[in-house]
Amino acid sequence: MISFLAVGLVVLATFTGAFGALFLKLGSARIHRNPVSFIRNSKILIGVLLYASSTVLFLSALRMTELSVLYPFAALSYAWATFLSVYYLKEKMNVMKWVGIASIMVGVAIIGLAG
C-alpha cells in the first residue's frame, strides 16, 4: 500500500537535495586547499544543511512504507537539479538531455501508479 504522505516527503526530500546540490555548486567556486575555506563558505554550509534536511525527510518517509515504493521517487532529484541548473546557473540543455529528464519523470509516474 502506497502512503501518499511518504511519497510527498520523498518528493520534498529530492527537491531539498537538489537545492543542496545547487548551493554546493555555487559554493565550489570559492573552495581553496585550506579546510577553513569550507567552514567559512556560507553556500557550502547551506548546501550541506539542505542535504542533511533531505536525509531527515527521506528517513521519515522510510518509516511509513516500503523502500521499493519510495526509492524510485529519489530519481526526481535529477530532474529538479536539471531545472535548477538551467534556471539559476544558465546551463544549456539539448534535446537528448530533455528526453532523459522526461523519461525519468514518466518512469517515476508509472511506478507511483503501480505502487
C-alpha positions in Angstrom: 0.0 0.0 0.0 1.4 3.3 -1.0 1.5 6.1 1.6 0.9 9.5 -0.1 2.4 11.3 2.8 5.6 9.2 2.5 5.7 9.9 -1.3 5.2 13.6 -0.6 8.1 13.6 1.9 10.4 11.8 -0.6 9.4 14.3 -3.3 10.1 17.2 -0.9 13.4 15.5 0.1 14.5 15.3 -3.6 13.7 18.9 -4.1 15.5 19.9 -1.0 18.5 17.8 -2.0 18.5 19.4 -5.5 18.7 22.8 -3.9 21.6 21.4 -1.7 23.4 20.5 -4.9 22.8 23.9 -6.3 24.3 25.6 -3.3 27.3 23.2 -3.3 27.9 24.2 -7.0 27.7 27.9 -6.2 30.0 27.5 -3.2 32.5 25.4 -5.1 33.8 28.4 -6.9 35.3 29.7 -3.6 36.9 26.4 -2.4 40.6 26.5 -1.7 43.0 23.9 -0.3 42.6 25.4 3.1 40.0 23.4 5.1 38.9 26.6 6.8 37.6 27.9 3.5 34.9 25.2 3.6 33.8 26.3 7.1 33.6 30.0 6.1 31.9 29.3 2.8 28.2 30.0 3.5 27.0 28.5 0.3 28.7 25.2 1.1 27.3 25.2 4.6 23.8 25.9 3.2 24.2 23.0 0.7 25.3 20.6 3.4 22.4 21.7 5.6 19.9 21.2 2.8 21.4 17.7 2.1 21.0 16.9 5.8 17.4 18.1 5.8 16.8 16.0 2.7 18.1 12.9 4.5 15.9 13.6 7.5 12.8 13.9 5.3 13.7 10.6 3.5 14.3 8.8 6.7 10.9 9.9 7.9 9.3 8.6 4.8 11.0 5.3 5.0 9.2 4.6 8.3 5.9 4.8 6.6 6.2 2.5 3.6 8.4 0.1 1.6 11.7 1.2 0.2 10.9 -0.4 -3.1 8.0 2.0 -3.5 9.8 5.1 -2.3 13.3 4.8 -3.8 12.3 5.2 -7.4 11.0 8.6 -6.5 14.5 9.6 -5.5 15.3 9.8 -9.2 13.3 13.0 -9.2 16.4 14.7 -7.8 18.0 14.5 -11.2 15.0 16.4 -12.8 14.9 19.1 -10.0 18.7 19.6 -10.2 18.5 20.0 -14.0 15.7 22.5 -13.8 17.5 24.5 -11.1 20.8 24.5 -13.0 19.1 25.7 -16.2 17.2 28.5 -14.3 19.8 29.7 -11.8 23.1 28.7 -13.4 22.0 29.3 -17.0 23.3 25.9 -18.0 22.4 24.7 -21.5 20.3 21.6 -22.3 20.0 19.7 -25.5 17.1 17.6 -26.8 18.6 14.3 -25.6 19.0 15.6 -22.1 15.4 16.8 -22.0 14.3 13.3 -23.3 16.3 11.8 -20.4 14.6 14.0 -17.9 11.2 13.3 -19.4 11.9 9.6 -19.3 12.8 9.8 -15.6 9.6 11.6 -14.8 7.5 9.2 -16.8 9.2 6.3 -15.1 8.5 7.7 -11.7 4.9 8.3 -12.6 4.5 4.7 -13.7 6.0 3.4 -10.5 3.8 5.7 -8.5 0.7 4.5 -10.2 1.8 0.9 -9.8 2.7 1.3 -6.1 
